[in-house]
Amino acid sequence: MKRLTALFALVLSTSLSYSQILITDFAASDFSATNGTFTITLQPTSSNLTGADNNSAQFVLSSPSPDLGGYLSAITLTGTLNPGSTAVSRFEIQLYDAAENYYRYQALWSSFTVGVQQTVTLSYVGSDLSGDGSFDNIVTGFVILTGGTGSASINFTANSLTAVPEPSVYALLIVGAGVVFFLRRVRRA
């Protein structure tokens, strides 16, 4: 029983320490190519996007992400909406695999407070699996799209993009902890 408890504690601590998976930290070395209608400035530890609120930016990762299986129900974007930004519209991030299948996530620019670095969660809103019919959970690139009319401006410094575990991952950990606790109580009684 002690071995089972120790093994479960090890698995639990390892799982919780990797609660999110980094897709990119937006460093210049992370990308082999960028494209789009935003002006993109790659810096050593971040990237800056400037332009109208109806632009896009495409990033091709220098090396693919880790396997994101179980981590695709939401993603988080950390960055700063810089002074002078007036966009409040929706924006979307599309995560692509090697076969050009993609998952779509959305949030609002108004989720960011101008001048403050924040982390915003983007919700999964759908997919396009017309590449080969299934997303392989390994991201090779992504696109940032904005849904405005072009009348507002965006100046955004992006610091990181991460994948968030699906609720089922946490549920499994909680059930496992409950089983170990129950077995220990039964054994003591």
N, CA and C of each residue as an Amber inpcrd file, in Angstrom:
protein
   567
   0.8220000  -1.1960000   0.0000000   0.0000000   0.0000000   0.0000000
   0.8660000   1.2590000   0.0000000   1.9870000   1.2080000   0.7440000
   2.8800000   2.3600000   0.7830000   3.4730000   2.6180000  -0.5990000
   3.7760000   1.5530000  -1.3170000   4.3250000   1.7270000  -2.6680000
   3.2910000   2.3480000  -3.5970000   2.0410000   1.9050000  -3.4830000
   0.9740000   2.4460000  -4.3100000   0.7790000   3.9320000  -4.0110000
   0.7870000   4.2760000  -2.7280000   0.6220000   5.6720000  -2.3400000
   1.7850000   6.5160000  -2.8560000   3.0040000   6.0190000  -2.7230000
   4.1760000   6.7600000  -3.1980000   4.1460000   6.9200000  -4.7140000
   3.7590000   5.8670000  -5.4250000   3.6710000   5.9410000  -6.8810000
   2.6210000   6.9520000  -7.3040000   1.4510000   6.9160000  -6.6600000
   0.3910000   7.8660000  -7.0090000   0.8300000   9.2980000  -6.7010000
   1.5020000   9.5100000  -5.5760000   1.9760000  10.8510000  -5.2210000
   2.9700000  11.3610000  -6.2600000   3.8280000  10.4860000  -6.7630000
   4.7920000  10.8730000  -7.7840000   4.0820000  11.2610000  -9.0780000
   3.1280000  10.4340000  -9.5030000   2.3740000  10.7340000 -10.7170000
   1.5960000  12.0320000 -10.5670000   0.9480000  12.2280000  -9.4200000
   0.1680000  13.4360000  -9.1710000   1.0500000  14.6760000  -9.1970000
   2.1840000  14.6430000  -8.5260000   3.0580000  15.8230000  -8.4920000
   3.6360000  16.1140000  -9.8680000   3.9700000  15.0880000 -10.6270000
   4.4810000  15.2920000 -11.9880000   3.3960000  15.8810000 -12.8670000
   2.1760000  15.3720000 -12.7720000   1.0730000  15.8710000 -13.6000000
   0.7430000  17.3160000 -13.2800000   0.6890000  17.6600000 -12.0140000
   0.3340000  19.0190000 -11.6410000   1.4360000  20.0180000 -11.9590000
   2.7070000  19.5660000 -11.9640000   3.7870000  20.4880000 -12.2960000
   3.8000000  20.8240000 -13.7780000   3.1760000  20.0010000 -14.5940000
   3.0670000  20.2740000 -16.0240000   1.6120000  20.5600000 -16.3740000
   0.9880000  21.4720000 -15.6460000  -0.4290000  21.7170000 -15.8430000
  -0.7300000  22.4020000 -17.1730000   0.2340000  23.0560000 -17.7770000
   0.0630000  23.6390000 -19.1000000   1.2720000  23.2630000 -19.9470000
   1.0700000  23.1830000 -21.2470000   2.1690000  22.8600000 -22.1590000
   2.4540000  24.0850000 -23.0110000   3.7110000  24.5180000 -23.0070000
   4.1160000  25.6720000 -23.7870000   4.1210000  25.3200000 -25.2730000
   3.4010000  26.0940000 -26.0750000   3.4370000  25.9460000 -27.5280000
   4.5520000  26.8290000 -28.0790000   4.6240000  28.0790000 -27.6130000
   5.7070000  28.9900000 -28.0010000   5.8430000  30.0990000 -26.9750000
   7.0600000  30.6120000 -26.8310000   7.2410000  31.8030000 -25.9980000
   7.4750000  33.0390000 -26.8780000   7.1600000  32.9220000 -28.1770000
   7.2180000  34.0160000 -29.1430000   8.6160000  34.5950000 -29.3170000
   9.6590000  33.8610000 -28.9630000  11.0240000  34.3150000 -29.2090000
  11.3460000  34.1820000 -30.6970000  12.2220000  35.0330000 -31.1890000
  12.5840000  35.0140000 -32.6110000  13.0770000  33.6330000 -33.0420000
  13.7490000  32.9210000 -32.1500000  14.2900000  31.5980000 -32.4960000
  13.2090000  30.5250000 -32.6190000  11.9780000  30.8050000 -32.1900000
  10.8860000  29.8280000 -32.2510000  10.2940000  29.6620000 -33.6500000
  10.5630000  30.6060000 -34.5560000   9.8650000  30.6270000 -35.8300000
  10.8180000  30.5240000 -37.0130000  10.4300000  29.6880000 -37.9780000
  11.2030000  29.6130000 -39.2100000  10.6160000  30.5520000 -40.2610000
   9.3670000  30.9620000 -40.1010000   8.7380000  31.8790000 -41.0470000
   7.5560000  32.5780000 -40.3860000   7.3140000  33.7910000 -40.7920000
   6.1260000  34.5290000 -40.3740000   5.5570000  35.2070000 -41.6140000
   4.2800000  35.4380000 -41.5980000   3.6040000  36.0280000 -42.7460000
   2.3240000  36.6690000 -42.2520000   1.7100000  37.5080000 -43.0620000
   0.4210000  38.0880000 -42.7060000   0.3910000  39.5660000 -42.9510000
  -0.7200000  40.1800000 -42.5740000  -0.9080000  41.6030000 -42.8030000
  -0.5310000  42.4550000 -41.5900000  -0.3400000  41.8410000 -40.4160000
   0.2260000  42.5670000 -39.2810000   1.7000000  42.8370000 -39.5600000
   2.2060000  43.9260000 -39.0160000   3.6570000  44.1120000 -38.9780000
   4.1400000  43.3080000 -37.7840000   5.0450000  42.3590000 -38.0090000
   5.5190000  41.4550000 -36.9620000   6.9740000  41.7880000 -36.6620000
   7.2530000  42.0950000 -35.4040000   8.6200000  42.3500000 -34.9700000
   9.0060000  41.2410000 -33.9930000   9.9240000  40.3630000 -34.4330000
  10.3910000  39.2720000 -33.5710000  11.5360000  39.7820000 -32.7080000
  11.4270000  39.5350000 -31.4030000  12.4370000  39.9600000 -30.4460000
  13.0000000  38.7230000 -29.7590000  14.0790000  38.8550000 -28.9930000
  14.6720000  37.6740000 -28.3540000  13.7200000  36.9080000 -27.4300000
  12.7790000  37.6060000 -26.7580000  11.9040000  36.9070000 -25.8070000
  10.4220000  37.1540000 -26.0350000  10.0550000  37.8220000 -27.1220000
   8.6450000  38.0980000 -27.4010000   8.4890000  38.4800000 -28.8710000
   7.2590000  38.7150000 -29.2800000   6.9750000  39.2190000 -30.6260000
   5.9710000  40.3450000 -30.5060000   6.0930000  41.3270000 -31.3740000
   5.1620000  42.4490000 -31.3580000   4.3660000  42.4710000 -32.6570000
   3.0300000  42.5900000 -32.5340000   2.1320000  42.6720000 -33.6810000
   1.5120000  44.0630000 -33.7020000   1.5860000  44.7490000 -34.8320000
   0.9380000  46.0450000 -34.9620000   0.1590000  46.0870000 -36.2690000
  -0.9650000  46.8090000 -36.2390000  -1.7750000  46.9600000 -37.4340000
  -3.2160000  47.2420000 -37.0930000  -4.0530000  47.1780000 -38.1180000
  -5.4870000  47.3950000 -37.9370000  -6.1230000  46.1540000 -37.3200000
  -7.3510000  46.3170000 -36.7940000  -8.0090000  45.2040000 -36.1080000
  -8.6920000  44.2250000 -37.0680000  -8.3190000  44.2470000 -38.3480000
  -8.8250000  43.2380000 -39.2870000  -7.6710000  42.5240000 -39.9920000
  -6.5220000  42.4460000 -39.3150000  -5.3190000  41.8360000 -39.8730000
  -5.1240000  40.4140000 -39.3820000  -4.0660000  39.7870000 -39.8930000
  -3.7200000  38.4300000 -39.4640000  -2.2070000  38.2880000 -39.4120000
  -1.7580000  37.2720000 -38.7140000  -0.3420000  36.9270000 -38.6520000
  -0.2300000  35.4150000 -38.6510000   0.6760000  34.8930000 -39.4500000
   0.8920000  33.4470000 -39.5210000   2.3060000  33.1480000 -39.0540000
   2.4370000  32.1780000 -38.1500000   3.7270000  31.7720000 -37.6140000
   3.9560000  30.2940000 -37.9080000   5.1290000  29.9560000 -38.4240000
   5.5120000  28.5640000 -38.6260000   6.5880000  28.2660000 -37.5900000
   6.3390000  27.2820000 -36.7320000   7.2770000  26.9590000 -35.6600000
   8.5450000  26.3210000 -36.2210000   9.6940000  26.6810000 -35.6450000
  10.9600000  26.0800000 -36.0580000  10.9890000  24.5940000 -35.7610000
  10.3960000  24.2060000 -34.6430000  10.2600000  22.7830000 -34.3110000
   8.8530000  22.5620000 -33.7590000   8.2440000  21.4170000 -34.0870000
   6.8620000  21.1600000 -33.6540000   6.7260000  21.1400000 -32.1370000
   5.4980000  21.3990000 -31.6800000   5.1900000  21.3620000 -30.2490000
   5.2460000  19.9230000 -29.7530000   5.2850000  19.7360000 -28.4180000
   5.0840000  18.3860000 -27.8830000   3.6730000  17.9080000 -28.2210000
   3.4050000  16.6270000 -28.0270000   2.0690000  16.0760000 -28.2470000
   1.1060000  16.7390000 -27.2680000   0.0390000  17.3370000 -27.7930000
  -0.9180000  18.0690000 -26.9680000  -2.1890000  17.2770000 -26.6910000
  -2.1500000  15.9670000 -26.8580000  -3.3150000  15.1370000 -26.5680000
  -3.7860000  15.3700000 -25.1420000  -5.0750000  15.6520000 -24.9590000
  -5.6260000  15.9400000 -23.6330000  -5.4570000  17.3850000 -23.2100000
  -4.9120000  18.2300000 -24.0970000  -4.6440000  19.6210000 -23.7460000
  -5.2310000  20.6000000 -24.7540000  -6.2730000  20.2410000 -25.4620000
  -6.7480000  21.1040000 -26.5350000  -8.1290000  21.7140000 -26.3030000
  -8.6470000  21.6650000 -25.0730000  -9.9670000  22.2580000 -24.8310000
  -9.9000000  23.7810000 -24.7280000  -8.7270000  24.3220000 -24.4200000
  -8.5260000  25.7670000 -24.3420000  -7.0390000  26.0570000 -24.4610000
  -6.7240000  27.2910000 -24.8420000  -5.3380000  27.7400000 -24.8550000
  -5.2790000  29.0800000 -24.1370000  -4.0860000  29.4690000 -23.6990000
  -3.9170000  30.7680000 -23.0730000  -2.8810000  31.5740000 -23.8470000
  -3.1150000  32.8580000 -23.9370000  -2.1970000  33.7900000 -24.5730000
  -1.7900000  34.8090000 -23.5150000  -0.4870000  34.9430000 -23.3080000
   0.0330000  35.9200000 -22.3590000   0.7010000  37.0370000 -23.1430000
   0.3470000  38.2640000 -22.8130000   0.9420000  39.3930000 -23.5020000
   0.3970000  40.7130000 -22.9860000   0.7800000  41.7790000 -23.6900000
   0.3830000  43.1270000 -23.2980000  -0.2340000  43.8390000 -24.4920000
  -1.4380000  44.3220000 -24.3180000  -2.0610000  45.2010000 -25.3040000
  -1.5180000  46.5990000 -24.9920000  -0.6730000  47.0950000 -25.8750000
   0.0870000  48.3140000 -25.5970000  -0.7530000  49.5820000 -25.7610000
  -0.3480000  50.6890000 -25.0950000  -1.0500000  51.9630000 -25.2390000
  -1.1790000  52.3390000 -26.7170000  -2.2920000  52.9300000 -27.0560000
  -2.5860000  53.2790000 -28.4420000  -3.4840000  52.2600000 -29.1160000
  -3.6480000  51.0980000 -28.4970000  -4.5310000  50.0670000 -29.0430000
  -5.9740000  50.4380000 -28.7320000  -6.8310000  50.3290000 -29.7470000
  -8.2330000  50.6830000 -29.5550000  -9.1680000  49.5190000 -29.8650000
  -8.6120000  48.3570000 -30.2100000  -9.4390000  47.2180000 -30.6110000
 -10.1460000  46.6010000 -29.4130000 -11.4130000  46.2640000 -29.5890000
 -12.1800000  45.5380000 -28.5810000 -12.8510000  44.3160000 -29.2040000
 -12.5820000  44.0830000 -30.4690000 -13.2420000  43.0140000 -31.2220000
 -12.7370000  41.6290000 -30.8170000 -13.3200000  40.6460000 -31.4420000
 -12.9350000  39.2520000 -31.2520000 -11.6080000  39.0110000 -31.9730000
 -10.8000000  38.0830000 -31.4130000  -9.6480000  37.5910000 -32.1560000
  -9.6210000  36.0850000 -32.0490000  -8.9260000  35.4600000 -32.9700000
  -8.9170000  33.9990000 -33.0700000  -7.4980000  33.5150000 -33.2700000
  -7.1930000  32.3790000 -32.6680000  -5.9260000  31.6900000 -32.9230000
  -6.2770000  30.3180000 -33.4700000  -5.6430000  29.9680000 -34.5790000
  -5.8260000  28.6530000 -35.1970000  -4.5170000  27.8870000 -35.0630000
  -4.5790000  26.7100000 -34.4200000  -3.4080000  25.8450000 -34.2750000
  -3.4050000  24.8270000 -35.4040000  -2.3250000  24.7650000 -36.1780000
  -2.2140000  23.8760000 -37.3360000  -1.2990000  22.6950000 -37.0560000
  -1.6580000  21.5390000 -37.6410000  -0.7380000  20.3970000 -37.6350000
  -0.0680000  20.3100000 -39.0080000   0.7740000  19.3100000 -39.2150000
   1.5350000  19.1920000 -40.4610000   0.6490000  18.9830000 -41.6870000
  -0.5430000  18.4210000 -41.5240000  -1.4450000  18.1470000 -42.6450000
  -2.4110000  19.3090000 -42.9150000  -2.1830000  20.4730000 -42.2640000
  -3.0170000  21.6580000 -42.4400000  -4.4120000  21.5360000 -41.8230000
  -4.6150000  20.5840000 -40.9110000  -5.8330000  20.5610000 -40.0960000
  -5.6300000  21.6230000 -39.0190000  -6.7350000  22.2310000 -38.5420000
  -6.5340000  23.1970000 -37.4710000  -7.7030000  23.2350000 -36.5060000
  -7.3630000  23.6380000 -35.2570000  -8.3290000  23.8920000 -34.2030000
  -8.4240000  25.4030000 -34.0280000  -9.6540000  25.8980000 -33.7420000
  -9.9060000  27.3230000 -33.6140000 -10.2440000  27.6910000 -32.1590000
  -9.6790000  28.8230000 -31.7040000  -9.9080000  29.3360000 -30.3500000
 -10.1690000  30.8330000 -30.4490000 -11.0900000  31.3440000 -29.6110000
 -11.4310000  32.7670000 -29.6770000 -11.4940000  33.4180000 -28.3030000
 -11.2480000  34.7390000 -28.3000000 -11.4130000  35.6000000 -27.1250000
 -11.6210000  37.0250000 -27.6500000 -11.7530000  37.9690000 -26.7470000
 -11.9350000  39.3750000 -27.1260000 -10.6930000  40.1740000 -26.7540000
 -10.3280000  41.1380000 -27.6200000  -9.2220000  42.0280000 -27.2670000
  -9.5390000  42.7760000 -25.9850000 -10.8130000  43.0300000 -25.7350000
 -11.1960000  43.7590000 -24.5210000 -10.9400000  42.9370000 -23.2490000
 -10.5530000  41.6660000 -23.3920000 -10.1660000  40.8570000 -22.2270000
  -8.8430000  41.3410000 -21.6430000  -8.0700000  42.0470000 -22.4440000
  -6.7900000  42.5980000 -21.9930000  -6.9950000  44.0250000 -21.5030000
  -6.2920000  44.3930000 -20.4470000  -6.2480000  45.7670000 -19.9730000
  -5.0450000  46.4280000 -20.6290000  -5.2430000  47.5600000 -21.2750000
  -4.1610000  48.2350000 -21.9870000  -3.0200000  48.5510000 -21.0260000
  -1.8100000  48.1940000 -21.4400000  -0.6090000  48.4920000 -20.6650000
  -0.2680000  47.4950000 -19.5790000  -1.0530000  46.4300000 -19.4280000
  -0.8260000  45.4450000 -18.3670000  -0.6160000  44.0690000 -18.9930000
   0.4920000  43.4110000 -18.6300000   0.6940000  42.0430000 -19.1230000
  -0.3080000  41.1260000 -18.4430000  -1.0510000  40.3610000 -19.2440000
  -2.0820000  39.4720000 -18.7220000  -2.0780000  38.1550000 -19.4720000
  -2.7190000  37.1600000 -18.8710000  -2.9500000  35.8750000 -19.5180000
  -4.4500000  35.7520000 -19.7410000  -4.8420000  35.5250000 -20.9900000
  -6.2400000  35.3970000 -21.3700000  -6.4750000  33.9980000 -21.9130000
  -7.5670000  33.3750000 -21.4930000  -7.9270000  32.0450000 -21.9740000
  -8.8010000  32.1740000 -23.2130000  -8.4250000  31.4530000 -24.2560000
  -9.2100000  31.4100000 -25.4850000  -9.9720000  30.1030000 -25.4990000
 -11.2480000  30.1570000 -25.7850000 -12.1060000  28.9790000 -25.7910000
 -12.0970000  28.3030000 -27.1580000 -12.1670000  26.9870000 -27.1380000
 -12.2620000  26.2000000 -28.3670000 -13.6140000  26.4830000 -29.0160000
 -13.6130000  26.7880000 -30.3230000 -14.8650000  27.0910000 -31.0170000
 -15.0950000  26.2120000 -32.2410000 -14.1550000  25.3560000 -32.5820000
 -14.3640000  24.4880000 -33.7300000 -13.0620000  24.0760000 -34.3790000
 -13.2030000  23.3440000 -35.4740000 -12.0200000  22.8540000 -36.1730000
 -12.2950000  22.7460000 -37.6640000 -11.2370000  22.6280000 -38.4240000
 -11.3090000  22.3270000 -39.8480000 -10.3380000  21.1740000 -40.0670000
 -10.8770000  20.0140000 -40.3560000 -10.0610000  18.8110000 -40.5140000
  -9.9980000  18.3820000 -41.9740000 -10.0100000  19.3560000 -42.8840000
 -10.0120000  19.0280000 -44.3100000  -8.6440000  18.5910000 -44.8250000
  -7.6010000  18.7020000 -44.0040000  -6.2690000  18.2630000 -44.4390000
  -6.2330000  16.7660000 -44.6720000  -6.2190000  15.9930000 -43.5830000
  -6.2430000  14.5300000 -43.7110000  -7.3160000  13.8960000 -42.8390000
  -8.1980000  14.7200000 -42.2560000  -9.3340000  14.2010000 -41.5220000
  -9.1930000  14.1360000 -40.0180000  -7.9770000  14.3400000 -39.4830000
  -7.8350000  14.3170000 -38.0220000  -6.6410000  15.1680000 -37.6000000
  -6.8070000  15.8550000 -36.4800000  -5.7300000  16.6760000 -35.9190000
  -4.8020000  15.7480000 -35.1530000  -3.4910000  15.7980000 -35.4270000
  -2.5660000  14.8350000 -34.8110000  -1.9890000  15.2850000 -33.4670000
  -2.4920000  16.3850000 -32.9000000  -2.1090000  16.8960000 -31.5750000
  -0.6920000  17.4650000 -31.5180000  -0.0300000  17.6420000 -32.6580000
   1.2960000  18.2470000 -32.6900000   1.2090000  19.5000000 -33.5560000
   1.4410000  20.6540000 -32.9300000   1.2960000  21.9340000 -33.6120000
   2.5780000  22.2660000 -34.3630000   2.4330000  22.5920000 -35.6610000
   3.5800000  23.0060000 -36.4800000   3.5380000  24.4930000 -36.8100000
   2.3910000  25.1220000 -36.5680000   2.2570000  26.5410000 -36.8170000
   0.9160000  27.0430000 -36.3200000   0.7390000  28.3590000 -36.3360000
  -0.5400000  28.9310000 -35.9060000  -0.7590000  30.2650000 -36.5860000
  -2.0170000  30.6790000 -36.5990000  -2.4190000  31.9500000 -37.1880000
  -3.1800000  32.7350000 -36.1300000  -2.9170000  34.0380000 -36.0690000
  -3.6930000  34.9510000 -35.2350000  -4.5080000  35.8200000 -36.1860000
  -5.8290000  35.7800000 -36.0400000  -6.7440000  36.5600000 -36.8800000
  -7.5210000  37.5200000 -35.9930000  -7.8380000  38.6860000 -36.5220000
  -8.6750000  39.6060000 -35.7680000  -9.9840000  39.8150000 -36.5110000
 -11.0410000  40.0740000 -35.7540000 -12.3800000  40.1450000 -36.3290000
 -12.9650000  41.5290000 -36.3850000 -12.1240000  42.5440000 -36.4290000
 -12.6290000  43.9010000 -36.4570000 -12.9520000  44.3920000 -37.8580000
 -13.2070000  45.6810000 -37.9630000 -13.5900000  46.2870000 -39.2460000
 -12.4370000  47.0400000 -39.8970000 -11.3140000  47.1470000 -39.2020000
 -10.1860000  47.9110000 -39.7200000 -10.1680000  49.3360000 -39.2240000
 -11.1470000  49.7110000 -38.4220000 -11.2320000  51.0870000 -37.9230000
 -10.5050000  51.2620000 -36.5810000 -10.0730000  50.1740000 -35.9670000
  -9.3510000  50.2460000 -34.6950000  -7.9290000  49.7210000 -34.9060000
  -7.0630000  49.9890000 -33.9460000  -5.6650000  49.5750000 -34.0930000
  -5.2590000  48.6150000 -32.9820000  -4.2490000  47.8120000 -33.2990000
  -3.7110000  46.8370000 -32.3470000  -2.2050000  47.0110000 -32.2920000
  -1.6910000  47.0650000 -31.0800000  -0.2570000  47.0170000 -30.8230000
  -0.1110000  46.0500000 -29.6640000   0.2690000  44.8090000 -29.9690000
   0.2490000  43.7360000 -28.9790000   1.6150000  43.0840000 -28.8840000
   2.1190000  42.9510000 -27.6560000   3.3600000  42.2180000 -27.4100000
   2.9880000  40.8480000 -26.8720000   3.3130000  39.8110000 -27.6430000
   2.9830000  38.4320000 -27.2700000   4.1610000  37.7990000 -26.5420000
   3.8920000  37.1800000 -25.3750000   4.9400000  36.5560000 -24.5750000
   4.8910000  35.0330000 -24.5660000   3.6900000  34.4420000 -24.5520000
   3.6210000  32.9740000 -24.5750000   2.2420000  32.5040000 -25.0070000
   2.2270000  31.3050000 -25.5630000   1.0050000  30.6260000 -25.9650000
   1.0940000  29.2180000 -25.3960000   0.1120000  28.8340000 -24.5630000
   0.1480000  27.5260000 -23.9150000  -1.1600000  26.7820000 -24.1200000
  -1.0730000  25.4600000 -24.0280000  -2.2550000  24.6010000 -24.0820000
  -2.6410000  24.2330000 -22.6580000  -3.9350000  24.2350000 -22.3760000
  -4.4680000  23.9850000 -21.0380000  -5.0360000  22.5690000 -20.9840000
  -4.7900000  21.8260000 -19.8940000  -5.3330000  20.4650000 -19.8090000
  -6.8590000  20.4450000 -19.8510000  -7.3890000  19.3930000 -20.4560000
  -8.8350000  19.2110000 -20.4770000  -9.3130000  18.8410000 -19.0830000
 -10.5470000  19.1730000 -18.7290000 -11.0720000  18.8640000 -17.3960000
 -10.9780000  17.3810000 -17.0470000 -11.0230000  16.5010000 -18.0180000
 -10.9560000  15.0640000 -17.7380000  -9.6110000  14.6710000 -17.1280000
  -8.5430000  15.4040000 -17.4510000  -7.2260000  15.1130000 -16.8610000
  -7.2810000  15.3480000 -15.3580000  -7.8560000  16.4870000 -14.9500000
  -7.9730000  16.7830000 -13.5240000  -8.9440000  15.8250000 -12.8410000
 -10.0220000  15.4720000 -13.5120000 -10.9920000  14.5410000 -12.9300000
 -10.3360000  13.2020000 -12.6420000  -9.5320000  12.7260000 -13.5580000
  -8.8440000  11.4490000 -13.3650000  -7.9000000  11.5150000 -12.1680000
  -7.1890000  12.6190000 -12.0200000  -6.2860000  12.7750000 -10.8740000
  -7.0580000  12.8020000  -9.5580000  -8.1780000  13.4840000  -9.5380000
  -8.9810000  13.5650000  -8.3090000  -9.5580000  12.2060000  -7.9480000
 -10.0610000  11.4680000  -8.9360000 -10.6040000  10.1200000  -8.6770000
  -9.5080000   9.2140000  -8.1340000  -8.3230000   9.2870000  -8.7310000
  -7.2040000   8.4670000  -8.2560000  -6.8260000   8.7840000  -6.8200000
  -6.8120000  10.0680000  -6.4770000  -6.5050000  10.4580000  -5.0960000
  -7.5760000   9.9460000  -4.1450000  -8.8370000  10.0080000  -4.5680000
  -9.9270000   9.5010000  -3.7370000  -9.8150000   8.0080000  -3.4890000
  -9.4300000   7.2480000  -4.5140000  -9.2690000   5.7920000  -4.3610000
  -8.1600000   5.4850000  -3.3700000  -7.0300000   6.1580000  -3.4920000
  -5.9180000   5.9300000  -2.5650000  -6.3420000   6.2800000  -1.1430000
  -7.0200000   7.4090000  -0.9460000  -7.4820000   7.8200000   0.3730000
  -8.4460000   6.7790000   0.9390000  -9.4100000   6.3120000   0.1210000
 -10.3820000   5.3170000   0.5670000  -9.6860000   4.0150000   0.9790000
  -8.7380000   3.5390000   0.1700000  -8.0360000   2.2950000   0.4930000
  -7.2410000   2.4320000   1.7880000  -6.6410000   3.5710000   2.0150000
  -5.8990000   3.7790000   3.2670000  -6.8310000   3.7680000   4.4610000
  -8.0040000   4.3840000   4.3580000  -8.9700000   4.4160000   5.4620000
  -9.5120000   3.0170000   5.7540000  -9.8170000   2.2640000   4.6920000
 -10.3360000   0.9080000   4.8730000  -9.2800000   0.0310000   5.5460000
  -8.0520000   0.1960000   5.1590000  -6.9890000  -0.6320000   5.7240000
  -6.7800000  -0.3130000   7.2040000  -6.9190000   0.9540000   7.5830000
  -6.7290000   1.3400000   8.9930000  -7.8880000   0.8860000   9.8750000
  -9.0690000   0.7510000   9.3000000 -10.2660000   0.4170000  10.0930000
 -10.3210000  -1.0400000  10.5140000
